[in-house]
Amino acid sequence: MTIIEAAMQRAKRLREEQSGQDPGAKVTARATRRRGSEADLPPVPTVRLVFPRVEPDTRACIANRVLITPESDRYSPASDAYRIIRTRLSHRIDTRGWNSLAVTSAGPDEGKSVTVLNLGLAIANEKKGNVFLLDLDLRNPSLCQYLGVQPRTGIGDYLAGLCSLEDLFVAVGSENLLLAGGHTSHENSSELLGGRRLSELLAYIRTLDPNALIIADLPPLLSVADAMVVAPMLSATLLVVAEGKTRRDGLARAMEVLTGVTMAGVVLNQSREAVQNYYG
């Protein structure tokens, strides 16, 4: 049995255990939304959280295609694309009661980490609710690097028991975009992700703000088993594929690994198709 097959079996057991804990929870959430239109629902108050704030390095963001851009660039095709993804995902998140999202890819260098950052920025800017970004690609943490910021402490250090939850998050640019990043590689990543401290971290975020959205950057599916350790803990999974890079057989294998996991959708990245900007 390969390590990925073992992780798939463990994920299946976790899903069976979790489904037996509260079988009516998701049905109740869906039924509540059916009783009235979204306009009939009272507005959800935004919980204001206070964490140290850091400003991303503009040059690093531009070099890494992170869309913290000047006002003049707000209608760029790339920004429009992430707004479209945000709109489609937001509808699914609201109607299906999701509160967390895993983002992964079949292989490395397919754009999942950039997708996590740009999607988090787009959702935080629109909803004005709290969005927590977790860099759980412990062998290759890159969210802080792409933003050009230094984390207070690494999320891997927390999972290893070397720091407390209170020291983990920083507000990145916006006060409602909160990041738990990493700075060193952890070879024992599967063991760290499979320990109790990740569950405690997710519970801690829910304590801070029950309505917050958690977006986790996971390792590639076909590289290590880590993604399938975490994905069953989250509401749904978004798969990023890169045009001209992701192989068809690799994508088929990735979808097989994700069998039984709730899929949020697939994002096509690095497309060469020309896009006409409506605003010129």
Rosetta silent file (secondary structure, phi, psi, omega in degrees, C-alpha in Angstrom):
SEQUENCE: MTIIEAAMQRAKRLREEQSGQDPGAKVTARATRRRGSEADLPPVPTVRLVFPRVEPDTRACIANRVLITPESDRYSPASDAYRIIRTRLSHRIDTRGWNSLAVTSAGPDEGKSVTVLNLGLAIANEKKGNVFLLDLDLRNPSLCQYLGVQPRTGIGDYLAGLCSLEDLFVAVGSENLLLAGGHTSHENSSELLGGRRLSELLAYIRTLDPNALIIADLPPLLSVADAMVVAPMLSATLLVVAEGKTRRDGLARAMEVLTGVTMAGVVLNQSREAVQNYYG
SCORE:     score description
SCORE:     0.000 S_00000001
   1 L     0.000  129.589  179.239    0.000    0.000    0.000 S_00000001
   2 L   -77.971  165.711 -179.424    1.385    3.415   -0.990 S_00000001
   3 H   -65.096  -33.007  179.074    1.437    6.376    1.386 S_00000001
   4 H   -70.983  -41.070  177.912   -1.248    8.147   -0.700 S_00000001
   5 H   -62.300  -39.486  177.575   -3.524    5.069   -0.616 S_00000001
   6 H   -63.289  -40.054  178.727   -3.076    4.896    3.153 S_00000001
   7 H   -66.055  -37.332  178.649   -4.002    8.573    3.436 S_00000001
   8 H   -63.235  -41.291  178.836   -7.100    7.993    1.285 S_00000001
   9 H   -65.519  -40.090  178.509   -8.231    5.201    3.621 S_00000001
  10 H   -64.472  -40.383  178.711   -7.610    7.402    6.662 S_00000001
  11 H   -63.279  -39.282  178.710   -9.602   10.228    5.030 S_00000001
  12 H   -63.041  -42.892  178.525  -12.486    7.833    4.347 S_00000001
  13 H   -62.998  -40.806  178.530  -12.544    6.759    7.997 S_00000001
  14 H   -61.984  -42.932 -179.957  -12.509   10.399    9.131 S_00000001
  15 H   -63.403  -40.571  179.201  -15.437   11.252    6.844 S_00000001
  16 H   -65.084  -39.716  178.658  -17.427    8.274    8.162 S_00000001
  17 H   -66.173  -44.169 -177.267  -16.722    9.269   11.766 S_00000001
  18 H   -68.209  -36.252 -179.510  -17.589   12.925   11.161 S_00000001
  19 H   -66.930  -25.031  179.465  -20.782   12.086    9.275 S_00000001
  20 H   -84.269  -10.962 -176.353  -21.940   10.059   12.268 S_00000001
  21 H   -77.031  -42.074 -175.433  -21.420   12.878   14.767 S_00000001
  22 L  -150.457   73.040 -171.991  -24.130   15.290   13.632 S_00000001
  23 L   -64.648  -18.450 -177.151  -26.035   13.960   10.598 S_00000001
  24 L   -95.794   -2.664 -172.046  -28.619   16.749   10.693 S_00000001
  25 H   -62.827  -52.436 -176.554  -26.276   19.747   10.819 S_00000001
  26 H   -68.382  -35.699  178.840  -25.873   20.369    7.090 S_00000001
  27 H   -62.786  -42.108  179.551  -29.530   19.574    6.362 S_00000001
  28 H   -62.171  -42.672 -179.476  -30.607   22.138    8.930 S_00000001
  29 H   -63.228  -42.929 -179.441  -28.353   24.802    7.423 S_00000001
  30 H   -68.042  -41.312 -178.082  -29.690   24.189    3.913 S_00000001
  31 H   -63.897  -37.643  178.975  -33.301   24.065    5.084 S_00000001
  32 H   -60.385  -40.292 -178.143  -32.923   27.382    6.883 S_00000001
  33 H   -72.504  -26.333 -178.928  -31.800   29.093    3.698 S_00000001
  34 H   -73.000  -24.371 -173.350  -34.707   27.639    1.705 S_00000001
  35 L   -70.105  -18.661  179.430  -37.323   29.212    3.990 S_00000001
  36 L  -157.006  167.336  178.302  -36.613   32.712    2.773 S_00000001
  37 L   -75.026  166.496 -179.701  -34.592   34.714    0.336 S_00000001
  38 H   -63.616  -27.296  179.196  -31.142   35.968    1.250 S_00000001
  39 H   -67.630  -25.097 -178.992  -32.651   39.445    1.559 S_00000001
  40 H   -78.119  -17.627 -176.798  -34.867   38.130    4.393 S_00000001
  41 L   -78.813  139.380  177.965  -31.880   37.016    6.462 S_00000001
  42 L   -66.781  147.775  178.523  -30.510   39.460    9.051 S_00000001
  43 L   -64.018  140.988  178.646  -27.009   40.777    8.294 S_00000001
  44 L   -84.988  121.776 -179.258  -24.235   38.867    9.993 S_00000001
  45 L   -66.958  142.028  177.613  -22.168   41.236   12.153 S_00000001
  46 L   -84.168  127.276  177.532  -18.471   41.358   11.407 S_00000001
  47 L   -82.698  123.057 -179.954  -16.280   40.430   14.352 S_00000001
  48 L   -88.515  117.154 -178.469  -13.399   42.879   14.626 S_00000001
  49 L  -107.131  144.374 -177.807  -10.216   41.032   15.504 S_00000001
  50 L  -113.143  108.183  174.183   -7.006   42.694   16.640 S_00000001
  51 L  -130.432  156.021  175.565   -3.771   41.152   15.380 S_00000001
  52 L   -55.102  137.504 -176.186   -0.446   42.784   14.487 S_00000001
  53 E  -105.968  134.898  176.166   -0.712   44.244   11.010 S_00000001
  54 E  -124.669  146.212  178.808    1.981   43.950    8.343 S_00000001
  55 L   -98.747  127.075  178.050    2.070   45.603    4.941 S_00000001
  56 L   -61.873  151.318  175.287    2.978   43.381    1.979 S_00000001
  57 L   -79.231  115.666 -175.215    5.998   44.327   -0.116 S_00000001
  58 H   -58.239  -40.425 -178.670    4.571   45.737   -3.357 S_00000001
  59 H   -65.877  -39.873  177.671    7.554   44.620   -5.427 S_00000001
  60 H   -64.919  -40.480  179.626    7.326   41.058   -4.120 S_00000001
  61 H   -63.629  -43.315  179.253    3.584   40.993   -4.826 S_00000001
  62 H   -64.345  -43.230 -179.108    4.062   42.200   -8.401 S_00000001
  63 H   -64.282  -31.208 -176.365    6.854   39.695   -9.022 S_00000001
  64 L  -102.858    9.429  175.686    4.704   36.858   -7.680 S_00000001
  65 L    65.584   30.880  173.961    1.432   37.943   -9.359 S_00000001
  66 L   -89.307  126.890 -166.005   -0.314   38.735   -6.078 S_00000001
  67 L   -88.707   56.034  165.689   -3.004   41.273   -6.896 S_00000001
  68 L   -95.902   90.396 -166.245   -2.439   43.972   -4.310 S_00000001
  69 L  -117.763  160.827  174.636   -2.494   46.571   -7.030 S_00000001
  70 L   -62.068  161.452 -179.335   -2.911   50.344   -7.424 S_00000001
  71 H   -55.723  -33.811 -177.786   -6.431   51.696   -7.986 S_00000001
  72 H   -66.897  -16.574 -176.360   -5.695   52.128  -11.713 S_00000001
  73 H  -103.894   11.172 -173.036   -5.247   48.338  -12.063 S_00000001
  74 L   -68.139  -19.674  179.508   -8.483   47.287  -10.387 S_00000001
  75 L  -106.659   26.713  176.724  -10.087   46.342  -13.727 S_00000001
  76 L   -67.896  153.719  178.189   -7.228   44.200  -15.037 S_00000001
  77 H   -56.494  -37.488 -179.939   -8.218   40.860  -16.621 S_00000001
  78 H   -65.256  -44.395  178.051   -6.508   38.963  -13.797 S_00000001
  79 H   -62.123  -41.708  177.601   -8.428   40.884  -11.124 S_00000001
  80 H   -60.463  -40.921 -178.569  -11.658   40.320  -13.039 S_00000001
  81 H   -61.793  -43.033  179.801  -10.929   36.589  -13.217 S_00000001
  82 H   -70.990  -30.382  174.790  -10.517   36.304   -9.449 S_00000001
  83 H   -66.112  -36.484  177.348  -13.682   38.329   -8.885 S_00000001
  84 H   -65.083  -45.123  177.590  -15.552   35.822  -11.074 S_00000001
  85 H   -60.755  -43.634  179.084  -14.108   32.916   -9.070 S_00000001
  86 H   -58.082  -45.482 -177.556  -15.017   34.733   -5.850 S_00000001
  87 H   -63.137  -45.241 -178.637  -18.612   35.254   -6.978 S_00000001
  88 H   -67.009  -41.371  179.003  -19.118   31.634   -7.997 S_00000001
  89 H   -68.202  -39.960 -178.299  -17.495   30.290   -4.843 S_00000001
  90 H   -60.133  -38.621  178.324  -19.353   32.717   -2.579 S_00000001
  91 H   -62.956  -44.186  179.765  -22.680   31.421   -3.875 S_00000001
  92 H   -67.604  -40.699  179.100  -21.687   27.831   -3.116 S_00000001
  93 H   -60.352  -44.745 -177.067  -20.244   28.781    0.269 S_00000001
  94 H   -70.661  -44.507 -175.151  -23.450   30.593    1.283 S_00000001
  95 H   -76.354  -25.947 -176.776  -25.961   28.061   -0.024 S_00000001
  96 H  -104.420    0.008  175.558  -24.118   24.968    1.211 S_00000001
  97 L    71.533   26.126  179.040  -23.011   26.321    4.568 S_00000001
  98 L   -73.940  145.144  174.941  -19.286   25.880    3.950 S_00000001
  99 L  -127.838    3.120  179.588  -16.922   27.620    6.354 S_00000001
 100 E  -153.180  151.600 -173.769  -13.549   26.348    5.129 S_00000001
 101 E  -140.995  127.340  173.068  -11.850   25.677    1.827 S_00000001
 102 E   -95.502  140.101  176.821   -8.796   23.601    0.913 S_00000001
 103 E  -123.002  126.171 -178.551   -6.799   24.610   -2.167 S_00000001
 104 E  -146.244 -178.219  179.592   -4.465   22.101   -3.800 S_00000001
 105 E  -147.375  170.776  177.015   -3.106   20.961   -7.158 S_00000001
 106 L   -71.836  -48.839 -177.801   -1.956   17.739   -8.779 S_00000001
 107 L  -130.027 -177.403 -178.956    1.717   18.717   -8.914 S_00000001
 108 L   -76.049  161.958  173.379    4.061   21.558   -7.931 S_00000001
 109 L    60.246   35.488  178.500    4.292   24.998   -9.582 S_00000001
 110 L  -108.478    3.140  170.369    0.703   24.990  -10.823 S_00000001
 111 L    97.304   16.349 -177.276   -0.329   28.208   -9.034 S_00000001
 112 H   -67.440  -39.222 -177.166   -2.251   27.033   -5.981 S_00000001
 113 H   -69.246  -39.498  175.338   -0.518   29.385   -3.518 S_00000001
 114 H   -63.925  -38.017  177.347   -1.071   32.452   -5.722 S_00000001
 115 H   -63.308  -41.441  177.939   -4.702   31.358   -6.058 S_00000001
 116 H   -58.826  -47.764 -177.476   -5.030   31.166   -2.263 S_00000001
 117 H   -65.915  -49.069 -176.265   -3.698   34.698   -1.825 S_00000001
 118 H   -69.527  -35.755  176.480   -5.664   36.334   -4.640 S_00000001
 119 H   -68.276  -42.341  176.905   -8.870   34.529   -3.754 S_00000001
 120 H   -60.482  -43.253  177.206   -8.455   35.458   -0.083 S_00000001
 121 H   -61.297  -45.066 -177.331   -7.889   39.093   -1.021 S_00000001
 122 H   -64.089  -42.600 -179.229  -10.923   39.131   -3.325 S_00000001
 123 H   -70.205  -43.298  179.908  -13.259   37.606   -0.722 S_00000001
 124 H   -63.130  -39.359 -178.483  -11.981   39.771    2.142 S_00000001
 125 H   -69.554  -32.731 -177.604  -12.344   42.945    0.066 S_00000001
 126 H   -83.121  -49.524 -170.559  -15.889   42.126   -1.004 S_00000001
 127 H   -84.291  -21.666 -176.352  -17.493   40.636    2.074 S_00000001
 128 L    61.336   14.352  172.214  -15.697   42.660    4.729 S_00000001
 129 L   -94.403  173.096 -177.310  -15.823   39.509    6.839 S_00000001
 130 L   -82.215  132.812  176.757  -12.783   37.789    8.300 S_00000001
 131 E  -122.026  123.411  179.302  -10.773   35.468    6.056 S_00000001
 132 E  -104.068  124.477  176.365   -8.078   33.262    7.606 S_00000001
 133 E  -103.604  126.476 -179.656   -5.297   31.980    5.340 S_00000001
 134 E  -116.442  121.396  177.138   -3.381   28.915    6.573 S_00000001
 135 E   -89.076   91.665 -178.007   -0.125   27.903    4.897 S_00000001
 136 L  -101.849   14.906  169.646   -0.304   24.137    5.415 S_00000001
 137 L   -85.742   75.888 -166.100    2.162   23.294    2.663 S_00000001
 138 L   -68.089  -24.295  179.298    4.646   22.616    5.444 S_00000001
 139 L   -82.073  -20.673 -179.593    7.443   21.281    3.256 S_00000001
 140 L  -145.832   65.017 -179.669    7.354   24.329    0.993 S_00000001
 141 L   -68.197  132.373 -173.482    5.605   27.265    2.734 S_00000001
 142 L  -137.486   -7.024 -175.521    5.376   30.201    0.344 S_00000001
 143 H   -61.239  -45.828  178.426    2.519   32.562    1.248 S_00000001
 144 H   -64.950  -40.377  179.205    4.716   34.898    3.312 S_00000001
 145 H   -61.013  -43.212 -179.201    7.455   34.766    0.694 S_00000001
 146 H   -65.663  -31.166  179.553    5.031   35.748   -2.083 S_00000001
 147 H   -86.086  -13.858 -177.476    3.805   38.683    0.007 S_00000001
 148 L    71.656   34.903 -179.615    7.295   39.744    1.025 S_00000001
 149 L  -123.013  160.879  176.286    6.473   39.616    4.757 S_00000001
 150 L  -104.701  126.018  177.848    7.996   37.912    7.779 S_00000001
 151 L   -70.909  151.483  175.113    5.658   35.751    9.893 S_00000001
 152 L   -61.266  -43.376  175.411    5.592   36.309   13.643 S_00000001
 153 L  -157.252  161.743 -175.876    6.139   32.567   13.961 S_00000001
 154 L   -86.541  145.711  179.142    5.616   29.623   11.665 S_00000001
 155 H   -64.843  -30.396  175.036    2.434   27.580   11.578 S_00000001
 156 H   -65.281  -34.729  176.810    4.627   24.471   11.538 S_00000001
 157 H   -64.409  -40.318  177.131    6.196   25.640   14.795 S_00000001
 158 H   -63.070  -46.086 -178.642    2.736   25.873   16.338 S_00000001
 159 H   -62.821  -26.977  178.184    1.816   22.376   15.112 S_00000001
 160 L   -85.979   -0.029  177.581    5.056   21.109   16.649 S_00000001
 161 L    82.820   21.238 -175.566    4.121   22.670   20.000 S_00000001
 162 L   -98.181   -5.523  177.592    6.783   25.387   19.909 S_00000001
 163 L  -153.629  171.250 -176.776    4.515   28.450   20.140 S_00000001
 164 L   -98.019  164.921  178.127    0.993   29.416   21.171 S_00000001
 165 H   -61.186  -36.586 -175.524   -2.068   30.185   19.062 S_00000001
 166 H   -64.359  -20.284 -177.848   -2.016   33.829   20.130 S_00000001
 167 H   -94.950    4.706 -164.834    1.358   34.332   18.408 S_00000001
 168 L   -88.344  -39.698 -167.533    0.341   32.816   15.095 S_00000001
 169 L  -100.013  148.879  168.030   -1.651   35.340   13.039 S_00000001
 170 E  -129.788  149.391  172.256   -0.918   38.674   11.393 S_00000001
 171 E   -85.803  127.095 -173.967   -3.305   40.947    9.511 S_00000001
 172 E  -105.292  104.737  177.547   -2.002   41.322    5.962 S_00000001
 173 L    73.646  -64.329  179.087   -2.767   44.689    4.402 S_00000001
 174 L  -101.846  146.045 -176.787   -6.430   44.569    5.434 S_00000001
 175 L   -69.310  -16.977 -178.611   -7.486   44.079    9.044 S_00000001
 176 L  -105.394    8.950  172.352   -9.852   41.248    8.072 S_00000001
 177 E  -108.952  109.044 -169.303   -7.330   39.197    6.036 S_00000001
 178 E  -116.283  129.911 -171.090   -5.462   37.120    8.611 S_00000001
 179 E  -120.341  131.441  166.552   -2.482   34.943    7.792 S_00000001
 180 E  -111.975  100.268 -172.859   -0.777   32.064    9.584 S_00000001
 181 L  -101.071 -170.800  179.583    2.315   31.592    7.429 S_00000001
 182 L  -138.126  162.208 -178.841    5.475   29.560    7.495 S_00000001
 183 L  -137.496  -12.547  179.169    9.185   30.188    7.180 S_00000001
 184 L  -134.848  156.210  178.687   10.915   26.786    7.363 S_00000001
 185 L   -83.691  141.864  178.989   10.399   23.377    5.796 S_00000001
 186 L  -121.410  113.168 -178.420    9.166   20.514    7.992 S_00000001
 187 L   -71.610  -25.884  178.163   10.026   17.007    6.805 S_00000001
 188 L   -92.794   41.359 -172.889    7.635   15.420    9.325 S_00000001
 189 H   -61.887  -41.082 -178.402    4.731   17.359    7.827 S_00000001
 190 H   -61.317  -41.932  179.342    2.240   14.454    7.705 S_00000001
 191 H   -65.593  -40.141  179.485    2.704   13.775   11.418 S_00000001
 192 H   -65.815  -42.707 -178.348    2.301   17.461   12.283 S_00000001
 193 H   -71.547  -27.898 -179.916   -0.860   17.821   10.194 S_00000001
 194 L   -85.460   -3.016  179.900   -2.328   14.626   11.593 S_00000001
 195 L   -80.904  173.716 -175.685   -1.863   15.704   15.215 S_00000001
 196 H   -71.205  -21.238 -172.251   -4.467   17.245   17.489 S_00000001
 197 H   -69.248  -26.175  175.641   -3.070   20.784   17.281 S_00000001
 198 H   -68.254  -41.786  175.708   -4.475   21.410   13.790 S_00000001
 199 H   -61.225  -38.109  178.139   -7.967   20.551   15.047 S_00000001
 200 H   -66.596  -36.136  177.589   -7.367   22.915   17.965 S_00000001
 201 H   -64.407  -45.427  179.344   -6.313   25.656   15.532 S_00000001
 202 H   -63.095  -39.733  178.018   -9.518   25.279   13.508 S_00000001
 203 H   -66.716  -36.434  178.599  -11.581   25.332   16.702 S_00000001
 204 H   -62.063  -43.374  178.612   -9.712   28.444   17.888 S_00000001
 205 H   -62.637  -41.023  178.631  -10.633   30.302   14.674 S_00000001
 206 H   -63.836  -34.160  177.330  -14.284   29.327   15.147 S_00000001
 207 H   -66.850  -40.214  179.567  -14.117   30.693   18.697 S_00000001
 208 H   -66.220  -43.896 -176.671  -12.755   34.008   17.419 S_00000001
 209 L  -156.681  102.404 -178.599  -15.350   34.315   14.647 S_00000001
 210 L   -61.949  -20.812 -176.836  -17.901   31.581   13.861 S_00000001
 211 L   -99.079    3.586 -179.779  -18.641   33.213   10.490 S_00000001
 212 L   -67.939  153.601  173.710  -15.042   33.504    9.291 S_00000001
 213 E  -103.361  129.865  177.146  -13.919   31.715    6.126 S_00000001
 214 E  -103.275  128.736  175.433  -10.789   29.566    6.385 S_00000001
 215 E  -122.012  121.041 -176.168   -8.721   28.997    3.226 S_00000001
 216 E  -111.363  128.785  173.827   -5.885   26.474    3.528 S_00000001
 217 E   -86.623  113.237 -177.702   -2.999   26.137    1.087 S_00000001
 218 L  -105.112  159.724  177.673   -2.274   22.395    0.907 S_00000001
 219 L   -66.624  163.866  175.199    0.630   20.534   -0.721 S_00000001
 220 L   -59.417  144.636 -174.247    0.226   19.011   -4.199 S_00000001
 221 L   -65.412  -36.209 -171.903   -1.835   15.813   -4.138 S_00000001
 222 L   -94.942    2.666 -179.471    0.635   13.600   -5.983 S_00000001
 223 L   -93.005  -50.009  179.833    3.781   14.691   -4.133 S_00000001
 224 L  -141.238  169.458 -177.542    3.013   13.756   -0.519 S_00000001
 225 L   -83.593   -1.259 -170.558    0.037   12.448    1.441 S_00000001
 226 H   -56.777  -41.843 -175.380   -0.368   15.677    3.438 S_00000001
 227 H   -59.726  -38.418 -178.161   -3.295   17.113    1.455 S_00000001
 228 H   -80.714   -8.051  169.680   -5.465   14.083    2.147 S_00000001
 229 H   -75.506  -37.182 -172.690   -4.696   14.320    5.846 S_00000001
 230 H   -93.973  -39.356 -171.762   -6.215   17.816    5.958 S_00000001
 231 H   -51.099  -41.913  179.515   -8.893   17.919    3.224 S_00000001
 232 H   -64.732  -16.783  178.704  -11.473   15.824    5.169 S_00000001
 233 H   -80.114  -15.002 -173.763  -11.294   18.358    8.024 S_00000001
 234 L  -109.971  164.554 -172.334  -12.458   21.193    5.747 S_00000001
 235 L   -67.388  -43.096 -175.173  -15.769   21.865    4.018 S_00000001
 236 E  -156.665  166.354 -176.915  -14.662   21.565    0.389 S_00000001
 237 E  -125.146  134.195  176.111  -11.618   21.402   -1.867 S_00000001
 238 E  -107.856  126.602 -177.887  -10.654   23.621   -4.805 S_00000001
 239 E  -103.073  127.280  178.465   -8.306   22.053   -7.364 S_00000001
 240 E  -102.783  128.359  175.485   -5.915   24.282   -9.356 S_00000001
 241 E  -122.623  147.080 -176.944   -4.647   23.056  -12.739 S_00000001
 242 E  -110.494  125.718  178.063   -2.124   24.825  -14.973 S_00000001
 243 L   -63.097  131.719  178.718   -2.579   24.984  -18.721 S_00000001
 244 L    80.336   -1.004 -178.535    0.371   23.417  -20.508 S_00000001
 245 L  -125.392  -48.484  178.819    1.772   21.991  -17.256 S_00000001
 246 L   -69.486  122.446  179.468   -0.766   19.731  -15.577 S_00000001
 247 L   -81.014  148.798 -178.943   -0.709   16.378  -17.376 S_00000001
 248 H   -61.382  -41.647  179.528   -3.967   14.612  -18.141 S_00000001
 249 H   -67.071  -35.118  176.318   -2.867   11.437  -16.404 S_00000001
 250 H   -65.637  -40.221  178.361   -1.765   13.487  -13.387 S_00000001
 251 H   -65.489  -41.128  178.233   -5.145   15.245  -13.273 S_00000001
 252 H   -62.189  -41.182  178.178   -6.951   11.906  -13.497 S_00000001
 253 H   -66.399  -39.311  178.953   -4.884   10.537  -10.620 S_00000001
 254 H   -63.163  -43.022  179.337   -5.533   13.685   -8.569 S_00000001
 255 H   -65.530  -33.461  176.930   -9.289   13.372   -9.078 S_00000001
 256 H   -66.375  -42.307  177.698   -9.065    9.730   -8.036 S_00000001
 257 H   -60.543  -34.683 -176.634   -7.256   10.710   -4.839 S_00000001
 258 L   -84.320    5.751  179.044  -10.037   13.244   -4.149 S_00000001
 259 L   -55.828  126.849 -179.310  -12.781   10.626   -4.458 S_00000001
 260 L    92.768  -13.979  177.391  -15.262   11.198   -1.641 S_00000001
 261 L   -88.074  137.857  177.518  -14.027   14.715   -0.871 S_00000001
 262 L   -66.208  122.770 -177.738  -16.518   17.550   -1.469 S_00000001
 263 E   -95.833  129.202  174.906  -15.296   19.482   -4.509 S_00000001
 264 E   -84.876  -24.643 -179.486  -15.711   23.253   -4.669 S_00000001
 265 E   148.006 -175.408  179.288  -14.539   23.372   -8.288 S_00000001
 266 E  -127.875  133.440  177.763  -11.497   23.512  -10.553 S_00000001
 267 E  -107.647  126.206  174.252   -9.499   26.645  -11.416 S_00000001
 268 E   -89.180  119.319 -176.881   -7.623   26.794  -14.724 S_00000001
 269 E  -111.210  159.343  175.617   -4.404   28.723  -14.152 S_00000001
 270 L    58.350   34.656  179.423   -1.701   30.070  -16.496 S_00000001
 271 L   -70.721  141.221  178.388   -4.078   30.079  -19.462 S_00000001
 272 L   -94.199   -0.457 -179.074   -2.680   31.445  -22.713 S_00000001
 273 L   -67.868  131.027  179.751   -6.088   32.396  -24.067 S_00000001
 274 L   -68.553  139.040  179.751   -6.302   36.096  -24.860 S_00000001
 275 L  -118.937  127.629  178.337   -8.837   38.022  -22.754 S_00000001
 276 L   -86.378  120.508  179.057  -10.474   41.205  -23.990 S_00000001
 277 L   -79.265  119.488 -178.065  -10.699   43.745  -21.183 S_00000001
 278 L   -58.940  -33.926 -176.905  -14.149   45.386  -21.265 S_00000001
 279 L   -90.000    5.435  175.628  -12.715   48.576  -19.766 S_00000001
 280 L    77.429    0.000    0.000   -9.896   48.800  -22.281 S_00000001
